[in-house]
Amino acid sequence: MPPIGSPPPLGATWDGEGTSFAIFSRHATRVELCLFAHPEDSAESERVELQRTGDVWRAYRPDVRPGQAYGYRVHGPHAPSEGHRFNPAKLLLDPYARAISGRMRWSDVLSGYPLRSTNPDRDLLPDPQDSAGSMPKGLVIDTAFAWGDDAPPQTPWDRTVIYEAHVKGLTQLHPEVPEHLRGTYLGLATTPIIRHLKSLGVTAIELLPVHHIVAEQRLAEQGLTNYWGYNSIGYFAPDVRYATGARSSGEQVTEFKAMVKQFHREGLEVLLDVVYNHTGEGSHLGPTLSFRGIDNTTYYWPHPENPRFYADFTGCGNTVDPRKARTLELVLDSLRYWVREMHVDGFRFDIAPVLGRGDDGFSPASEFFSLIRQDPVLGKVKLIAEPWDLGPDGYQVGRFPAGWSEWNGKFRDTVRHFWRGDPGQVGSLASRLAGSSDLYEASQRAPQASINFVTCHDGFTLQDLVSYERKYNEANGEENRDGNNYNLSRNWGVEGPTDVARTAHIRERVKRNFLATLAFSQGVPMISHGDELGRTQRGNNNAYCQDSPLTWIDWRLSPENQELLEFARKVFAIRAANSLLRRRTFFHAGKDLTWLRPDGQDMTEADWKDDASHVLGMLIRADAEGDIGRGGDRSRVEAILLLLNGGGRSRAFALPSLDRPGSWTEVLDTSGSRAPVGANRVNLAPHSLVLLRRDPS
């Protein structure tokens, strides 16, 4: 039992003898702990009155052991016009629950107001129906785990290659993953998956959200689900969907830890995609599951003109309010928990500008960023921002503070523009190839602040990027209205799958161009899972609700996809072997980087402004020993030359002499032509990329 007067941590904490329960609510008038004999029960076996100390309500039960299912009923004013939505008829999940028993059973009783009423102001009225039978429950857990000598790999940023993946999508169809482990944390940590990642040169797996989620009622009624998981309801609980065993015993926690331990043993980092910008409770018309019924005005950002509604900077109905100290504490406590207790190595923050917003908008000097920077735990892990939201001035690429990396949407868009043959792209392409100093140098960050990607979970896969010019999202049940219409894709003559040899051939080349550009650009590359295997979603660019073979990786590879995999392995091996392709500092203009036009001369101002130009040469000189090669070749090089032709006709490119003896050798040609490099020129096929190395004589 905790010493008298010492505040217990929030949540349910087993100390070896009993369990302390603590929950925050500033505006509640009474809080009851509800204990259930079984997580599926619709009525609690016992209710316990919690005692209030400040804004924390707590109790200690010496008879409660790990495995105990629980929830809360919170009393207080039901005054939506003032922002309060207390309703003790609704069983609530503990925001600090370390494990949650299972999925929610959708029913009208989950609503805090009479859902089917025709009254346009029905959300102002409390609903008296008990929701316990439809709710999952929190679980008391024993946090002990045999970590042994587990240690974070701490891969330097300049050697980091990220692989964005879905726990189930990556493993569900893999023939070498034991069937009972497919789709789970433990399946992810099996030998065939880890072997595949390491063969690509991946150093970190970035998991789509694994915080416990709630799928939207609309999806459930359509037989769909929130597959991606961007609808969190439990910020401390690993999602039970990916557990193998008894889903009401908290095994998901142990299995998640076992997964991380195995990844670390193999030298791989585990990064989590986290969603602290909104919760699965949705708008004011959504269900009452946790935060809304515990302290609505603290956890959520009220609409400035009417606290009955929410400010919505996320497009998901509500916005978590980082201006409130207790809400910010919840986020930081959750992050620390995943590092300290679950041993993860970093985070990618979904819709991250929300966390830096105050009354005057987004600020890189906000309290959230300041606290992260000063935190002895969080200040040492990898931090990645998705730097846009739907609020005012929501596109914040390049504005995050030192210590943060960002998904570089400008890299994605520029590279797509260039390789589909759009005019006027060489200037922007040069900035992206060189690490986007225009975005990150002013904040005293390095090229590794740029997380470079061509595709991600959201949007077309790489195969679909070269196969479709419009989206095909009808299976999502929204009449193809969902998903982005701005895809910057090109089908190369035929919409969708084709047997036309010319179209198929150019698609394979362009996919290689994208992968090579990703591997050879300064910054940190991120691969979207399955792109290296030719994964397709048949034109669905918003497959967030498709938990099916449409989104799972098919590991049965055609000859073309096997060749694509080998190509992906090759380009990332070249990157790993060559320090010139992963510099820790930005280039010095004219000293170690020169931009060339096809005649081998330096680019001029007029060349940069020439919208008809589709060819660019990037000459990188070694300022120290550099190494590049195929596989394990680590011979010394004097320079490398990256040549890109985004146009539809071949071009001769004059090779620079560098005013000293030496020779140029081809390292890679995405056209597959393998034409010999002449004494002073090389031929660039249409829509192709060539990498050359310069060896001293």
N, C-alpha and C positions, 0 to 999 in steps of 0.2 A: 504494500500500500504506500502511495507517495506520502512524504512527510507533510504534516499539517501546515498549511499556509503556502506550500509550493504549488504553483500552477501547473497542472499536467499539460502535455502537448495536446493540441486539438486532435480530435479523432478518437478511435478506440485503441487503447494501448495495453497490451498484455505484459505484465511485469514478472511472470513466472508464478505468481500467487493469485492474482486476480486481474481485473480489467478496469481501467479508468476510462470514462467517457467524458468528452468535452466538446462543446459546440458553441460557436459564436452567434449571437443575435442581439443587436442593439435595441430593436424596437419590439421584441416579443414581450409578452406579459407572463408567459408560462411555457415551459418546455417539458415534454414527456418522452422518456426513452422507452421504446417498445421492443420487447424481446420475443422472439419467435422460436418455437420448438423445431420448426423446419422452414427453410427459406420459401417453400411453396405455400405455406399456410396463409389463409386469408384473415386470420385473427391472431393477435398477439397472445402469448401465454402470460405475459406480465407487463404492466406499465410501471415505470419508475419516475417519480418526480425529481427533476434536476434542480440543484441549488444554484443560485445566481451569485457570481462574484464579478462585479463590474459588468462587462458585456459578454462574459463567458458563463455558460451553464454547464454544470458538471456533477458527476456522481462516480462512486467507486463501488464495484461489485466483486467481492472475493469469490463468489460462486460462478462467475462467468469465465469460460475457457475459450481457447481458439476453436473456431468453427461456429461460434454463436452467431445467429442471424439477428439483425437489429435494424431499426429505423427510428425516426423521430416524428412526433406530432408537436407542432409549434402553434401556440395560441397568441393572438394579438389582434389588432384592428383590421377588419376587412374594409378598407377604404381606398379603392383603386384610384380615385380622383386625387388622393394624397400620395399615391405610390405604394400603398400597403396592400398586400394580398395574402394575409394570414388566413389559414383554413385548417383547423385541427382534424377535419375529416380526411385529410390527405396525408398519407404516410410519406415521409420525405427521406431521401438518401442523404447520408452524412457527406458533406463536401470533402471531408478528409478520410473517407473510407479507403482502406488499403486493398480491399477486395470487394467485389460486388457479385452477388450469387448467380445471376443469369440475365436472360433477356426480359424485356418488359412485355406484358400481354396487353395490347392496345384495347382500350375500352373507354366509353364516355366518362367513367368514374374517375379517370385520371385528370379530368379538367377541374379547375378550381371554381368554375361557374357552370350553370346549366347549359351544356354545349348545344343541345338541340332546340333551345328556346328560339322563338322568332323575334324576340325583343332585340332591337338593334343595339341596345346597351346591356345585353345579357352578361357581359363580363363584369359588370358592377355588382352582380348578385352572387353570393356564395352558394356553392353546390354542397348539399349535405351528405352525398354518397361516400361511403368509405372506400378508399382506393387500395387498401393493403393487399387484397387478393390479386391485383394486377401488377403490383410493383415488385421488382427485384429488391433484395435486401443487402445491406452492408454485412460484411463478415469480419469478425474478430480473427486476426491471424497471429501466428508466431513468426516473427521476422527473422529468426535464426536461420542461417544458411552456411554451409561449409564452403566458404569462398577460397580457403587455402591461401595460396600465394598469388591469387589473381591481382593483376595490375593493369592499368590502362596502357594501351600501346603508345599513346601520345605521339602519333605520327605527325611530323612537321607539316605545316600547311603546304609547303612547296612540293611535297611528295604525296599529297593526298589526292586520291581519285575516289569520287563518291558514286555509289550505285543506289539509286532510288528504287525501292521495292515495296511490294505488298506482301505481308506474311503469307497469306493464302495463295495469292496469284502466282507467286514464285514457285510454290511447292506442290500445289494441288495435283498437277498432272505429271510430275517428274517420276519416271518409271523406276528410278533407283532409290527414291525416298520410300521407306517402309510405309505401306498403305495407312497404318494406324497413326502415322505421324504427319501425313500430308495435311497442309493447311494450318499447321500449328507452329508455335515458337520452337518446339523441339525439332520439328521437321526442317525448319530453317537452318538449324545448326548441325545438320547431318553432313557427312563427308562429301556427297556429290554436289551439294549447293556450295559449300565452302571451296571445294576444288574448282568449281566453275568461276567463282568470284576471283580467286587468286590467279587463275589462268588469264583473266582479263587485266590483271594489275590493279584490281580494286583494293583500296585500303580501308574504306569505311562504307558500311551499309546504312542507308538512311531509310528508316521504316515509315511508311504512311501511318497515320495516327493509330496508336495502340492504347491510348487512354480509353476507358470504358465509355461506350457511346450509347445513344438511343437513336433508333431509326425513326424517321418521320412517319406519322400515321398515314399520310397519303401514300407513301411507298408501301407500307405494310398492307394496306387495303388493295393495292395493285399486285401483290405478290412479289414486290421488289424489296430492296433493303439499302441502307446507306453503306455500300461496299467500301468506299474510300475511308470512311470513318471521321469525317470532319464535322462531327456533331457531338462533342464531348459532354459527358454528365458526371464523370468521375476522374478528377485530375491526379489521383494517386493510385488508381486501380488499373492494372493491366486488363485489357479487354478479354472477357471470358470466352469470346468466340474462338480464340486461338489456343485454348487449353485442350489437352488430350483426355484428361481423366474426369473425376467427379467434379462437375462444374459448380457445385454448391459447397465445396470444401476449401476453396482458396488455392487450389493447386496451380492456378495460373500464375501466381506470384513466384512459386518455386521454379516452375518451368521457364518463366521469363529469365530468372536469374541464371538458370542452367544454360540457357541460350547465350546470354552475354558472356558467361565464363568460358564457353567453348569458343566463341568468336575471339575473345582476348587471347586464348591459348594459341590461336592461329595467327595472331598479330593483326586482327581486324577490329576496327572501332565500330561502335554501335551508336548511331545518331537517331534521335526521335523527332518526327514531325509533330509539333504540339500546337494545340488550338486554344489559346487563352483569350481569344478576342470575342467569342460568343459561346453560348451553351446550347444544348439540345432542347431547351425549353421554348425556344422560338419567341414569337411576338407575344403581345398581351393576350392573344387568343390561343396561345399554346397551352400545353399541359402544365400542371403544378407537380414537379418531381423532386425538387431540391431547393436551389437557391431562391427561386421565386417565393416559396412558402416559408423560408427561413428568415430572410431579410432582403426583400426585393429592392428597397431603396439604397441599400449598401452595395449589393453585388452588381446591379445593373445601372446603366447610364440612362436616366430618365430623359424623355423629350423635354427640351428647354421651355416649351410653352405649355405642356400638359403632362404631368408625371404619371398619368394613367397609361401613357404610351412610352415607347422606348426610342432613344436615338439609335439609328441603325446605320453604322458605318461598315457593316459586314455583309449586308445583303441576306442575312440569315434571321432577321426578325428582332434581334437584341444585340446589345454591345456590353461586354463586361467593362466595368468602370474602374480604370486604373488610377483615377484621381482619389479614390477612397483608400485610406491606409490599410484597412482590413482586407480589402480585395487584392491590393498589391501584395500584402503579406501572404495571402493564399497562393498567389502565383509563385512567389519566391520560395515558399515552403515546399510547394510541389516540385519545383525544379531541383532544389537541394535534395529532396527525397530520392528522386530518380538518379542523382549522381551518387549520393552517399550509400543508399540502401540497395539500389538496383544496378549501380556501377556503370551507367551509360556515360558516353564520352562527349555528348554535346546535343544541340537542339537546332532544329529548323523551325522558325516561328511563323506560322500561318498568319497572313494579314497582319504583319507585325507593326505597321504604323499606329494601330489602335493603342498598343501598349505605351507609345510615346506621346499620346495625345493629352492635352489639357484643355482648359477653357479657351485658350487662344490658338488651338490647333496643334499640329505635330511639332515636336522639338527634340533634336538629338541630345539636348541637355536636360531632358525630363528626369523625374525622380527614378523611374524604372531603370533607365540606362545608368544613372549614377550609382544606384544600389547594386546593380549587376557588376559594374566595374570595381567596386570596393569589396565585393563579397569574396572571402577567401576560398570558397568552394566554386562558385559559378564563374568567377573571374579567370579560371584556369581551363575551362572546357571550350569546345568549339561552339560558336554562336553564329547562326545564319538567319538572316531576315528575308522573308518574302516582302519586298519593300513597297507594297501598294495596298490600299484599302479603298472603300467607297465614300469616305468622308471628304470634306473640302480639302483641296490640295493633296489628294490621296496618293499621287505617284511620287514616291520618295526615293527612287533609285539614286544612289550616290550620297545620300544625306545621313546615313547612319553613322554613329560615332566610331572612333578607333576601338579596335578589339572585335568588331563585327564584320562578317562577310555578308554578301547579299546575292540573292538570285538576280542575275543580270539579264533582265528582259530585253535590254537593248542589244546584247550579244545575240540572243535568240532571233530577234526580228531582223537584224542586219544580215546575219548569216543566211537566214531563209531568203531574204530579198536577193542577196548576191547569187546564190546557187539556183534560183529559179530564173535568173537572167534579167532581173530588173535593172534599169539604167540608174546611173548616178550613185553607185554604192561603194566605190573603191575608197573614198575618204573615210566613211564610217567603218568600213571593214578594217582598214588599217588600225584605227583606234581599238577595235575589239580584239584583233590579233595580238596587239601589243599590251593587252592587259587593262585597257580602259582607264588610263591615267586621267583622262578628262573627267571621269566620275569620282575617282577615289584618291588621287594624290593630294588634293587640297585638304583632306581630312587626315593627312599623314598616315595613310594606309598603303599597303603594298599591293602588288598585282593579285595576291591571294584573297583580297577583299572581293574579287569578282568570282562568283560561282557561275561558270559558263555552262550553258545547256542549250540544246537545240530542241529537245522535246522533254516533257515531264508527264506525270500522271494525268495532268489536265490538258486535254487537246489531242491532236492526232499522234499516233505512234510514228516512228520513223518510216515504217513501210507505208502507212497511210498518208504521210506527208508528201510522198512522191506518187501516190495512186489516186487521190481524190481532190477535187477542187471545190467541193461543198460537203457539208456534214450530213450524216445519215443517222439521226438520233431518235427515230420513231419508236424504237423499243423502250425508250425512257418514259413513254406515256404522256409526253407534253407536246405532241403534234409537231415535233422537230423545232420547237421554239427555243429550247434550251441550248446551251453551248455557244461558243464564240463563232461568229461569222467571219472573223478576220484571222484567217489561218495561214496566209502567205504560202500556200501549197501550190503544187503543179502536178497534173496527172500525166504529163508528157505524151498526150495524144489520145489516151483512152481512159475513161472514168472507171475506176475499180480494177479488179483482177483482169488479166489479159494473157492471151497466148501470142500476141503480136511480138515477134522477136525483137524488133527495133525498140519498141517501147520498153519491154522488159529489160533489155540491155542498158538503156540509158538510165532507167530507174536504179539498177544495181550500181552504176557508176556514181550517181548523185548521192545515194546512201553512203557510199564510201567517202565521197567528198565531205559530207556532214561529219562523219566519224573522224576523219583525218583532221578537219578544221578544229574540231573539239579537242583532239589530242595534242595538236601542235600550237594552240593558242596559249598565251600567257594567262595565268589565273588557275583556278581549280576546276577541272572538268567534272561534270555530273552526267552519268549515263542513266537513261530511263530503262527500267528492267524489261528485258526482252527485245530491245531495239537491235542488239547484236545478233539476235536470232530471227529477225524478220517478223516479229510479232505484229499481228493486225487486229484491229477492232472493227474491221469492215466499215470504216468511215465514221464510226461513232466517236465524236470528239469530246464527249462529256459522260463517260461510262461510270459515273459515280454510284449508280444504283444497280449495276449489273454484276452480280456475284454468280458467274457462269463461265463456261468455256470461252465466251466472248472476251473476257478480261484475263483469264488464266493463261499462263505461258504454255504453249504447245511445244514440248521438247522433241517431237518427232521432226527432224530437220530434213528439208529437201537438200539436194546437192548445192543449190544456190545459197541457201541459208547456212549451210555448213561452211561454205567459202566465205560468207560474210562474217561469221564468227571468227574464222582464222584471221581475216583481215583486221577485225577489231582487236584481237589479241596482239597482232603485229604492231599496230599504230601506238597502242598504249605501252608496249614494250620499248618502242623507240623513244617515247616520251620519258619513260623511267630511266633509260640509259643515258639521256642527254640533258645535262644541267642547263644548256642554253634554252631549252624549251620550257623551263620552269624556274625562271629567275625569281629571286627574292626581292629585287628592287626594280623600279621602272627603268627603262632604257634612257640613255643620254643621247639626245638627237645628234646625229652625225658622227658619233664616236663608236658606239657598238651596234647601231641600227641604221640601215639605209633602205629607203624605199626606192624601188627601181621600176622603170617602164620597160616595154618590150625591147627597146634598142639598147638596154643595159645602162642607160644614163639615169641620173637622179630624177625623181619626180619633181616637176615644177608646179607652181601655183596653177598654171593653166591646165596641167595634167589632172590635178585634183578636181578641178571644176568641170572636166570633160564628162558629161553625162553618158556619152557613147562608149566610154572606156569600160571594159570588163576584165582587164588583165592587170595583175599586180604582182610585183616581186618584193619579197621581204628578206633582206640580207642581214643576218645576225653574225657579228664577229665575236670570237672568243676573247674575253678579257682575262681569262684564266684557263686552266685546262678544262676543255669540254669533251664530252664523249657521246658518240652517237653510233648506232649500228643496228644490226638485225639480231634480235635475241640478246645474247650475252656479250656481243662484240662491244668493247669499250676502248677502242683506239682513239688516240688524241686527234682532234680536228681543229682546224683553223677557223672555220666558219660553216654556217649552214645557210641554204637558200631555199625559201619556200615560194613556189610559183603557183598562182591561182588563175585559172581562166574560166570565168563564169559565162562567157559568150558562146555562141553557136557555131563558130568557125575556129579552125586551128590557127595557132599563132607561133611564129618563131620567136624565141626569147634569147637575146645575147647574154652570155655569161660574163660576169665581172672577172677581171684578171687579178685584182687585189695587189698589183704591182710587185709580185714576188712569185717565185716558182711554186708550182702546186697544180693539182688537178681536181676536177669536179667528178663526183661519182653519184650515180642515182641511188637513192635509198628507197624511194616509193613513187609509183605512178598509178593514180587511180584509174587511168584508162586501160591499164593492163597491156599497153602496146610494147613496153620495154624497149623502146627505140634507143639505140646507143647515143650516149652523150657525145656530141662533137667537141672539137677543140675549143670552140668559143660560142656554141649555140645549142639550144635544145628545142625540140618541137613540142608545143603544148596542144594536145588534142582538145576538141570542144568539150566544155563542161568537165574539166579535169583539174587535178592538183598534182604537183610534182614536188618532191623534197629531195634536195641534193646536199651532199657533204663535200667540204673542201679539205683535203688532206695536205699537209705540208710535204714538200718533196724530200 
